[in-house]
Amino acid sequence: MTKMDRPLNKSSIPTDEEIYSRFEKIRNDPDKIEWEVLAYPWPYVSRRKKTLQKNAFYCAAPMFAFIFFASGFDLIETVTEPWTWILVGFGMFMGYYYSGLTVFNYYRHHYILSKHGLVTEEHAYSPPKATKVAKKMVGVLAVLTIISVVMIGPVALVGAGGLGITWLVLANVNFEKFGLMQRVSFHEDTFFIREHDDYDEPRDYFYLFHRFRSFEEHDGEISFEKPCFLSTDIFCEKGMKDEIIKTINAYHPYGEIKKDKANLFDGKTILPPDDIWDLEIATSPYND
């Protein structure tokens, strides 16, 4: 399809009822392709380990500073106080473990692809057991700090109160689906594909540039948000990428989708080429 053809194929904006109808068709299509992947969204394992170590240090340093302040800035007393190393050690462990759950954790990606469109779900993944351990760790640290009040003095209440608030907040966080994003899109709204170039790190991974509607589910009710022009991460098992792209092209009403390759981890590839981006924006029915 040429640049002149696209405006002639401009479609009207679908209503929420129409979107929901097609959404249900995607989920109930007997010929749909459905897959799920646990993917680590950051490159370079060595950088991950160094970052976890830094986070451990950042959590331990305030513990030491807290005891140092509570002891009247007496370095010798701080170093010889057993509770200093108990809190520092626990802070390091918590920082390493907790940041592993929240900062550098795996993401769960779930996809449903059918002739009617694509439904995607993405969220940070933490096993239920790990989530329970993380919450208990913060609670134990709060208890340890309260004990330090008895050992050191009332000034320790500042740290104890802060940790208590932290524990209350984290107790209500659903780590199993932290950062949940759900989207539905239709094939006529896909305009570009960017595959991950395997020169730095082999993965079956690509960006799908398209218009989509984010949605939320509450008590069986689904609400759709305003349309967006962005990319969606598509992860798949090794060897599946070419077949999935082939299927998306087969369903696309305007023929084969343009694509290129790039390092998707360099932070400079979140937008398609300027000419394609400008054309899609110009011919979008949402800009009428």
C-alpha positions as CSV (number, residue, x, y, z in Angstrom):
1,M,0.0,0.0,0.0
2,T,1.4,3.4,-1.0
3,K,1.3,6.6,1.0
4,M,-1.5,7.9,-1.2
5,D,-3.6,4.7,-0.6
6,R,-3.5,4.8,3.2
7,P,-5.7,7.9,3.8
8,L,-8.4,6.3,1.6
9,N,-8.4,3.3,3.9
10,K,-8.8,5.4,7.0
11,S,-11.3,3.7,9.4
12,S,-13.6,5.3,11.8
13,I,-12.9,5.2,15.6
14,P,-14.5,2.1,17.1
15,T,-16.8,2.4,20.1
16,D,-16.1,0.7,23.4
17,E,-18.8,-1.8,22.5
18,E,-17.2,-2.7,19.2
19,I,-13.8,-3.0,20.9
20,Y,-15.2,-5.3,23.5
21,S,-16.9,-7.4,20.8
22,R,-13.7,-8.0,19.0
23,F,-11.8,-8.5,22.2
24,E,-14.1,-11.4,23.0
25,K,-13.7,-12.8,19.5
26,I,-9.9,-12.8,20.0
27,R,-10.1,-14.6,23.3
28,N,-12.7,-17.1,22.1
29,D,-11.3,-17.8,18.7
30,P,-10.8,-21.6,18.4
31,D,-7.9,-21.0,16.0
32,K,-6.1,-18.5,18.2
33,I,-2.4,-18.8,19.0
34,E,-1.6,-18.4,22.7
35,W,1.7,-18.4,24.4
36,E,3.4,-17.2,27.6
37,V,7.0,-16.3,28.3
38,L,9.0,-15.3,31.4
39,A,11.5,-12.8,30.0
40,Y,14.2,-10.8,31.7
41,P,13.8,-7.3,30.2
42,W,17.4,-6.1,30.8
43,P,20.5,-7.0,28.9
44,Y,23.9,-8.1,30.3
45,V,23.7,-10.4,33.3
46,S,26.9,-8.9,34.7
47,R,25.4,-5.5,34.9
48,R,22.4,-7.0,36.8
49,K,24.7,-8.5,39.5
50,K,26.5,-5.2,40.0
51,T,23.3,-3.3,40.3
52,L,22.0,-5.7,42.9
53,Q,25.2,-5.3,44.9
54,K,24.8,-1.5,44.7
55,N,21.3,-1.7,46.0
56,A,22.4,-4.0,48.8
57,F,25.0,-1.3,49.8
58,Y,22.4,1.5,49.5
59,C,20.1,-0.4,52.0
60,A,22.9,-1.2,54.4
61,A,24.5,2.3,54.5
62,P,21.4,4.0,56.2
63,M,21.4,1.3,58.8
64,F,25.0,2.1,59.7
65,A,24.3,5.9,59.6
66,F,21.3,5.4,61.8
67,I,23.2,3.6,64.6
68,F,26.1,6.1,64.2
69,F,23.6,9.0,64.8
70,A,21.9,7.2,67.7
71,S,25.3,6.6,69.4
72,G,26.1,10.3,69.4
73,F,28.4,10.1,66.4
74,D,30.7,7.8,68.4
75,L,32.4,5.7,65.7
76,I,34.0,3.2,68.2
77,E,30.7,2.6,69.9
78,T,28.9,2.2,66.6
79,V,31.5,-0.4,65.3
80,T,31.5,-2.4,68.6
81,E,27.7,-2.4,68.9
82,P,26.4,-5.9,67.9
83,W,23.1,-4.4,66.6
84,T,25.0,-2.4,64.1
85,W,26.1,-5.4,62.2
86,I,22.8,-7.2,62.7
87,L,20.9,-4.3,61.1
88,V,23.6,-3.7,58.4
89,G,23.7,-7.4,57.5
90,F,20.0,-7.7,57.3
91,G,19.7,-4.5,55.3
92,M,22.2,-5.8,52.7
93,F,20.3,-9.1,52.4
94,M,17.0,-7.3,52.1
95,G,18.4,-4.8,49.5
96,Y,19.8,-7.6,47.4
97,Y,16.7,-9.8,47.7
98,Y,14.0,-7.1,47.4
99,S,15.6,-5.4,44.4
100,G,15.9,-8.8,42.8
101,L,12.1,-9.0,43.1
102,T,11.2,-5.5,42.0
103,V,14.1,-3.9,40.0
104,F,15.7,-6.7,38.1
105,N,13.0,-9.4,38.2
106,Y,11.5,-11.4,35.3
107,Y,8.4,-10.2,33.5
108,R,5.6,-12.5,32.5
109,H,4.3,-11.9,29.0
110,H,1.1,-13.5,27.9
111,Y,-0.2,-13.2,24.3
112,I,-3.3,-14.2,22.4
113,L,-3.1,-13.8,18.6
114,S,-6.0,-14.5,16.3
115,K,-7.4,-13.3,13.0
116,H,-9.4,-10.8,14.9
117,G,-6.4,-9.1,16.7
118,L,-4.0,-9.4,19.5
119,V,-4.4,-9.3,23.3
120,T,-1.2,-8.8,25.4
121,E,-0.6,-8.9,29.2
122,E,2.7,-7.9,30.8
123,H,3.6,-7.6,34.5
124,A,6.6,-8.1,36.8
125,Y,6.7,-11.7,38.0
126,S,7.5,-12.8,41.5
127,P,6.7,-16.3,42.6
128,P,4.1,-16.3,45.5
129,K,6.7,-17.8,47.9
130,A,9.2,-15.1,47.1
131,T,6.6,-12.4,47.6
132,K,5.7,-13.7,51.1
133,V,9.3,-13.9,52.1
134,A,9.9,-10.3,50.9
135,K,7.0,-9.0,53.1
136,K,8.2,-11.0,56.1
137,M,11.7,-9.6,55.7
138,V,10.5,-6.0,55.9
139,G,8.4,-6.9,59.0
140,V,11.4,-8.6,60.7
141,L,13.6,-5.6,60.0
142,A,11.0,-3.3,61.6
143,V,11.0,-5.6,64.7
144,L,14.8,-5.5,64.8
145,T,14.7,-1.7,64.7
146,I,12.2,-1.6,67.5
147,I,14.5,-3.8,69.6
148,S,17.3,-1.4,68.9
149,V,15.2,1.3,70.5
150,V,15.6,-0.6,73.8
151,M,19.3,-1.1,73.2
152,I,20.2,2.4,72.0
153,G,17.5,4.8,73.1
154,P,14.4,6.7,72.1
155,V,16.2,8.4,69.1
156,A,15.9,5.0,67.3
157,L,12.2,5.6,67.0
158,V,12.7,7.7,63.9
159,G,14.1,4.7,62.0
160,A,11.6,2.3,63.5
161,G,8.6,4.4,62.5
162,G,9.9,4.7,58.9
163,L,10.3,1.0,58.6
164,G,6.9,0.4,60.1
165,I,5.3,2.6,57.5
166,T,7.3,0.8,54.8
167,W,6.1,-2.6,56.0
168,L,2.5,-1.4,56.0
169,V,2.8,-0.1,52.4
170,L,4.5,-3.3,51.1
171,A,2.0,-5.5,52.9
172,N,-0.6,-4.3,50.4
173,V,1.5,-4.6,47.2
174,N,0.6,-7.4,44.9
175,F,4.0,-8.4,43.7
176,E,2.6,-11.3,41.6
177,K,1.2,-8.8,39.1
178,F,3.2,-5.6,39.8
179,G,3.1,-3.1,37.0
180,L,0.3,-4.9,35.1
181,M,-0.3,-3.7,31.5
182,Q,-3.1,-5.2,29.4
183,R,-3.7,-4.2,25.8
184,V,-5.9,-5.1,22.8
185,S,-5.1,-4.2,19.2
186,F,-6.3,-5.0,15.7
187,H,-4.3,-6.0,12.7
188,E,-5.3,-3.0,10.6
189,D,-3.7,-0.7,13.3
190,T,-0.2,-2.4,13.1
191,F,2.2,-0.3,10.9
192,F,5.8,-1.4,11.7
193,I,7.8,-4.2,13.2
194,R,11.3,-3.9,14.6
195,E,13.2,-7.1,15.3
196,H,15.9,-7.4,17.9
197,D,19.3,-7.7,16.3
198,D,21.1,-10.7,17.8
199,Y,24.6,-9.2,17.6
200,D,24.6,-8.3,21.3
201,E,22.4,-10.9,22.9
202,P,20.3,-13.6,21.1
203,R,16.6,-13.4,21.9
204,D,13.4,-14.0,20.0
205,Y,12.1,-10.6,20.6
206,F,10.6,-7.8,18.5
207,Y,8.6,-4.5,18.8
208,L,5.1,-4.3,17.3
209,F,4.4,-0.6,16.5
210,H,0.6,-0.1,16.5
211,R,-2.4,1.6,17.9
212,F,-3.9,-0.2,20.9
213,R,-6.3,0.2,23.7
214,S,-5.1,-0.5,27.3
215,F,-7.8,-2.0,29.5
216,E,-8.4,-3.1,33.1
217,E,-10.5,-5.8,34.5
218,H,-12.4,-5.4,37.8
219,D,-14.9,-7.9,39.1
220,G,-15.6,-9.2,35.7
221,E,-16.1,-5.7,34.2
222,I,-13.6,-4.4,31.5
223,S,-12.9,-0.7,30.9
224,F,-10.9,0.5,28.0
225,E,-8.6,3.6,28.0
226,K,-7.9,6.1,25.2
227,P,-6.0,4.8,22.2
228,C,-2.2,5.0,22.1
229,F,0.4,5.0,19.4
230,L,3.3,3.1,20.9
231,S,5.2,-0.2,20.6
232,T,4.5,-3.4,22.5
233,D,7.2,-5.9,23.4
234,I,6.7,-9.3,21.8
235,F,8.7,-12.1,23.4
236,C,8.5,-15.7,22.3
237,E,10.2,-19.0,22.6
238,K,13.3,-19.5,20.6
239,G,12.5,-20.3,17.0
240,M,9.0,-18.9,17.1
241,K,9.6,-15.3,16.1
242,D,9.6,-15.8,12.3
243,E,6.4,-17.8,12.4
244,I,4.6,-15.3,14.6
245,I,5.7,-12.4,12.3
246,K,4.5,-14.4,9.3
247,T,1.1,-15.0,11.0
248,I,0.7,-11.3,11.8
249,N,1.5,-10.4,8.2
250,A,-1.0,-13.0,7.0
251,Y,-3.7,-11.4,9.0
252,H,-2.8,-7.8,8.1
253,P,-5.4,-6.3,5.6
254,Y,-2.8,-4.0,3.9
255,G,-0.2,-6.6,3.0
256,E,3.2,-7.2,4.4
257,I,4.2,-4.9,7.3
258,K,7.5,-3.0,6.9
259,K,10.2,-3.9,9.3
260,D,13.9,-3.5,10.2
261,K,16.4,-4.7,12.8
262,A,18.1,-2.9,15.7
263,N,19.4,-3.5,19.2
264,L,16.2,-3.1,21.2
265,F,18.2,-2.6,24.4
266,D,20.0,0.6,23.5
267,G,17.1,2.9,24.4
268,K,17.1,4.6,21.0
269,T,14.7,2.3,19.1
270,I,11.3,3.0,20.8
271,L,10.1,4.9,17.7
272,P,9.8,3.7,14.1
273,P,11.5,5.5,11.2
274,D,10.3,9.1,10.9
275,D,8.6,8.7,7.5
276,I,6.5,5.8,8.7
277,W,5.7,7.5,12.0
278,D,4.6,10.7,10.3
279,L,2.5,8.9,7.8
280,E,0.6,6.9,10.5
281,I,0.0,9.9,12.6
282,A,-1.2,11.9,9.6
283,T,-3.6,9.2,8.5
284,S,-4.9,8.3,11.9
285,P,-8.7,8.6,12.3
286,Y,-8.0,9.7,15.9
287,N,-6.5,13.0,14.6
288,D,-9.7,14.1,12.7
